[in-house]
């Protein structure tokens, strides 16, 4: 690695630390809002129990998401986004 590139990387890591500690504002923020989970479930014509089993979460977790008490994160959020855009593909891939 060239010195120039190394120093840019170090500066970037320091900047990330400042942003995380609140000393600096990020230049941009990405916020992915989860789609309406109940609407997705209804598109698939599944009960809460069936949908929860299909995507690998508990029924209570699904209920919390639907009622806005909790928000899905990570892979669950990505799966729900795909399910919102192409419910048939998700049903074919996950229906057991």
Secondary structure, DSSP 8 states (H G I E B T S, - for coil): --HHHHHHHHHHHHHHHHHHHTSS--S---------HHHHHHHTT--HHHHHHHHT--HHHHHHHHTTSS---HHHHHHHHHHHH-HHHHHHHH--
